Amino acid sequence: MKIKNLAVLAGVGAPLILSGSASGEFVGITTTSKPNPYGLLVVNVYANFDTPGEDHMVTVAGTPLSPLHIWVEGGVFYNSPFGSDLAPNPALFGPFPSLEFDTFVTIGKKTSAGDTTFITPGFPGLTGPSLWTVSSGYAVTPNSPQGNPFDAVNSFPGNGQVLIGQFSTADGTGIGGTMLLKLGPSGTQDYGSFFLPAPGTLAMMGMTGVAGLFGTRRRRRHHRDR
């Protein structure tokens, strides 16, 4: 088994910081904090890739060896009454503008327009303080253009990144997660994690000006959890 570690410090437009070397394909997870007028902490989570024409996103999942765990530190997820666990309907943004900042999972789509992301059986939903599962997740079909990190027409944002979730809270001090990412066409599986504190939490920690996270990544090529 070949294991590589990746440490990430990421904000809006911030670069990846590597521990050790990484070849093409998946190179880690980054986040951005999405501004909004409602006082929410809104975290967009991206899978990052560095080489066009190689792997793309297929599945975000939890297994007994690598749970899918997304949590709110000290609070609960924000859920619009007009949304669901998947990307929101943009036709509703006009009458219900806060829906744009709803909590949802996705692969490569920020709205429901053209979205083929599906949730697998047993998915526990994005309510309360956390999501935890060792037997479910969400996915697209293996050749879906939504998972292509360099397809700006069909996958958001298409600049080497794939949006894999938006997580929001009105009362929490941070949002974090761990997950297993399954990629295609190589069949690679990667473990990723992230944590983004609220801006006020950063100031209290003496980290003013750092708008990001520390994440880790371990690679297992062509390995299936059992």
BELWOKA-V626162 format. One record per residue. N is the residue number from 1. RES is the residue in three letters. PSI is psi in whole degrees, 0 to 359 (999 if undefined). OMEGA is omega in whole degrees, -180 to 180 (999 if undefined). NEAR is the number of other ideal C-beta (glycine too) atoms within 10 Angstrom. Layout:
n-><N | N>
res-><RES | RES>
psi-><PSI | PSI>
omega-><OMEGA | OMEGA>
near-><NEAR | NEAR>
This chain:
n-><1 | 2 | 3 | 4 | 5 | 6 | 7 | 8 | 9 | 10 | 11 | 12 | 13 | 14 | 15 | 16 | 17 | 18 | 19 | 20 | 21 | 22 | 23 | 24 | 25 | 26 | 27 | 28 | 29 | 30 | 31 | 32 | 33 | 34 | 35 | 36 | 37 | 38 | 39 | 40 | 41 | 42 | 43 | 44 | 45 | 46 | 47 | 48 | 49 | 50 | 51 | 52 | 53 | 54 | 55 | 56 | 57 | 58 | 59 | 60 | 61 | 62 | 63 | 64 | 65 | 66 | 67 | 68 | 69 | 70 | 71 | 72 | 73 | 74 | 75 | 76 | 77 | 78 | 79 | 80 | 81 | 82 | 83 | 84 | 85 | 86 | 87 | 88 | 89 | 90 | 91 | 92 | 93 | 94 | 95 | 96 | 97 | 98 | 99 | 100 | 101 | 102 | 103 | 104 | 105 | 106 | 107 | 108 | 109 | 110 | 111 | 112 | 113 | 114 | 115 | 116 | 117 | 118 | 119 | 120 | 121 | 122 | 123 | 124 | 125 | 126 | 127 | 128 | 129 | 130 | 131 | 132 | 133 | 134 | 135 | 136 | 137 | 138 | 139 | 140 | 141 | 142 | 143 | 144 | 145 | 146 | 147 | 148 | 149 | 150 | 151 | 152 | 153 | 154 | 155 | 156 | 157 | 158 | 159 | 160 | 161 | 162 | 163 | 164 | 165 | 166 | 167 | 168 | 169 | 170 | 171 | 172 | 173 | 174 | 175 | 176 | 177 | 178 | 179 | 180 | 181 | 182 | 183 | 184 | 185 | 186 | 187 | 188 | 189 | 190 | 191 | 192 | 193 | 194 | 195 | 196 | 197 | 198 | 199 | 200 | 201 | 202 | 203 | 204 | 205 | 206 | 207 | 208 | 209 | 210 | 211 | 212 | 213 | 214 | 215 | 216 | 217 | 218 | 219 | 220 | 221 | 222 | 223 | 224 | 225 | 226>
res-><MET | LYS | ILE | LYS | ASN | LEU | ALA | VAL | LEU | ALA | GLY | VAL | GLY | ALA | PRO | LEU | ILE | LEU | SER | GLY | SER | ALA | SER | GLY | GLU | PHE | VAL | GLY | ILE | THR | THR | THR | SER | LYS | PRO | ASN | PRO | TYR | GLY | LEU | LEU | VAL | VAL | ASN | VAL | TYR | ALA | ASN | PHE | ASP | THR | PRO | GLY | GLU | ASP | HIS | MET | VAL | THR | VAL | ALA | GLY | THR | PRO | LEU | SER | PRO | LEU | HIS | ILE | TRP | VAL | GLU | GLY | GLY | VAL | PHE | TYR | ASN | SER | PRO | PHE | GLY | SER | ASP | LEU | ALA | PRO | ASN | PRO | ALA | LEU | PHE | GLY | PRO | PHE | PRO | SER | LEU | GLU | PHE | ASP | THR | PHE | VAL | THR | ILE | GLY | LYS | LYS | THR | SER | ALA | GLY | ASP | THR | THR | PHE | ILE | THR | PRO | GLY | PHE | PRO | GLY | LEU | THR | GLY | PRO | SER | LEU | TRP | THR | VAL | SER | SER | GLY | TYR | ALA | VAL | THR | PRO | ASN | SER | PRO | GLN | GLY | ASN | PRO | PHE | ASP | ALA | VAL | ASN | SER | PHE | PRO | GLY | ASN | GLY | GLN | VAL | LEU | ILE | GLY | GLN | PHE | SER | THR | ALA | ASP | GLY | THR | GLY | ILE | GLY | GLY | THR | MET | LEU | LEU | LYS | LEU | GLY | PRO | SER | GLY | THR | GLN | ASP | TYR | GLY | SER | PHE | PHE | LEU | PRO | ALA | PRO | GLY | THR | LEU | ALA | MET | MET | GLY | MET | THR | GLY | VAL | ALA | GLY | LEU | PHE | GLY | THR | ARG | ARG | ARG | ARG | ARG | HIS | HIS | ARG | ASP | ARG>
psi-><133 | 124 | 132 | 144 | 143 | 123 | 135 | 130 | 116 | 138 | 200 | 114 | 6 | 150 | 165 | 141 | 118 | 141 | 108 | 187 | 154 | 138 | 200 | 183 | 216 | 132 | 8 | 182 | 138 | 165 | 160 | 151 | 125 | 116 | 147 | 159 | 11 | 4 | 19 | 149 | 114 | 117 | 120 | 130 | 131 | 141 | 134 | 138 | 153 | 1 | 114 | 148 | 3 | 226 | 160 | 169 | 138 | 310 | 143 | 123 | 170 | 141 | 167 | 330 | 343 | 85 | 148 | 113 | 114 | 129 | 157 | 126 | 115 | 19 | 202 | 163 | 143 | 126 | 116 | 140 | 350 | 8 | 188 | 193 | 350 | 174 | 144 | 161 | 116 | 340 | 343 | 357 | 327 | 301 | 336 | 73 | 333 | 345 | 331 | 340 | 20 | 161 | 130 | 161 | 153 | 166 | 100 | 15 | 136 | 351 | 173 | 350 | 113 | 9 | 131 | 15 | 136 | 149 | 136 | 158 | 140 | 0 | 126 | 348 | 163 | 68 | 162 | 208 | 347 | 159 | 132 | 126 | 144 | 10 | 18 | 183 | 215 | 157 | 169 | 168 | 149 | 327 | 17 | 133 | 342 | 329 | 357 | 114 | 349 | 21 | 92 | 346 | 317 | 348 | 133 | 134 | 353 | 18 | 28 | 359 | 153 | 122 | 127 | 6 | 151 | 125 | 129 | 152 | 146 | 341 | 358 | 164 | 2 | 163 | 133 | 173 | 158 | 150 | 162 | 125 | 129 | 129 | 158 | 158 | 2 | 338 | 10 | 144 | 135 | 145 | 131 | 157 | 160 | 159 | 129 | 111 | 156 | 151 | 321 | 328 | 320 | 318 | 319 | 331 | 1 | 28 | 29 | 134 | 348 | 110 | 62 | 217 | 166 | 131 | 163 | 158 | 135 | 134 | 135 | 111 | 132 | 38 | 138 | 128 | 146 | 999>
omega-><179 | -177 | 174 | 179 | 180 | 174 | -175 | 168 | -170 | 169 | 179 | 179 | -178 | -179 | 171 | 175 | -171 | 170 | -170 | -178 | 178 | 178 | -178 | 177 | -175 | -178 | 174 | -179 | 171 | 177 | 166 | 174 | -174 | -180 | 179 | -178 | -173 | -179 | 179 | 163 | -177 | -175 | 171 | -176 | -176 | 165 | -174 | -179 | -175 | -177 | 177 | 175 | 178 | -173 | 175 | -178 | 175 | -172 | 165 | -169 | 171 | 177 | 178 | 179 | -179 | -179 | 166 | -175 | 175 | -175 | 173 | 178 | 175 | -179 | -179 | 176 | 169 | 179 | 175 | 177 | -178 | -179 | 178 | 177 | 179 | -174 | -173 | 178 | -177 | 179 | -179 | -178 | -180 | -179 | -177 | -171 | 179 | 179 | -180 | -176 | 179 | 173 | 178 | 173 | -177 | 165 | 172 | 177 | 176 | 173 | -178 | -178 | 179 | -174 | 175 | 174 | 176 | 179 | -178 | -177 | 179 | 180 | -171 | 180 | -174 | 178 | 179 | -175 | -175 | 169 | 179 | 175 | 176 | -175 | -179 | -180 | 178 | -168 | 164 | 177 | -172 | -178 | -178 | 177 | 177 | -177 | -177 | -175 | -179 | 177 | -175 | 179 | -172 | -176 | -180 | -3 | 174 | -180 | -173 | 178 | 173 | 175 | -180 | 175 | 170 | -175 | -171 | 175 | 176 | -173 | -179 | 179 | 178 | 178 | -180 | 180 | 170 | -174 | 172 | 179 | 177 | -172 | 177 | 7 | -173 | -174 | 179 | 171 | -179 | 176 | -180 | 175 | 178 | 169 | 178 | 176 | 173 | -178 | 179 | 178 | 177 | -180 | 179 | -180 | -179 | -175 | -179 | 180 | 176 | -173 | -175 | -167 | 165 | -180 | 177 | 179 | 174 | -176 | 170 | -177 | 174 | -180 | 177 | 176 | 180 | 999>
near-><7 | 8 | 11 | 16 | 13 | 23 | 14 | 25 | 15 | 23 | 16 | 13 | 7 | 16 | 10 | 17 | 13 | 15 | 12 | 9 | 7 | 17 | 11 | 12 | 18 | 28 | 21 | 25 | 28 | 25 | 26 | 21 | 20 | 16 | 9 | 15 | 8 | 12 | 7 | 21 | 27 | 21 | 27 | 22 | 27 | 24 | 28 | 20 | 24 | 15 | 14 | 12 | 8 | 18 | 23 | 29 | 28 | 23 | 19 | 24 | 23 | 25 | 18 | 9 | 12 | 20 | 16 | 23 | 16 | 25 | 22 | 25 | 18 | 13 | 18 | 17 | 23 | 23 | 19 | 18 | 8 | 14 | 23 | 17 | 19 | 19 | 25 | 25 | 16 | 13 | 12 | 16 | 14 | 8 | 8 | 16 | 13 | 17 | 20 | 19 | 21 | 25 | 28 | 27 | 24 | 27 | 28 | 30 | 21 | 18 | 19 | 18 | 11 | 12 | 20 | 14 | 22 | 12 | 16 | 14 | 6 | 11 | 19 | 16 | 13 | 24 | 12 | 13 | 15 | 17 | 26 | 12 | 19 | 17 | 15 | 16 | 21 | 21 | 19 | 24 | 12 | 14 | 11 | 20 | 16 | 23 | 28 | 21 | 27 | 16 | 17 | 11 | 9 | 14 | 24 | 22 | 14 | 17 | 13 | 15 | 22 | 29 | 25 | 23 | 25 | 21 | 27 | 26 | 24 | 15 | 14 | 22 | 16 | 19 | 29 | 20 | 24 | 20 | 26 | 21 | 24 | 19 | 22 | 18 | 11 | 13 | 14 | 19 | 23 | 24 | 17 | 25 | 18 | 26 | 17 | 29 | 24 | 21 | 14 | 10 | 16 | 18 | 12 | 12 | 10 | 7 | 13 | 10 | 7 | 15 | 19 | 22 | 25 | 14 | 24 | 16 | 23 | 16 | 19 | 18 | 14 | 8 | 13 | 9 | 13 | 6>
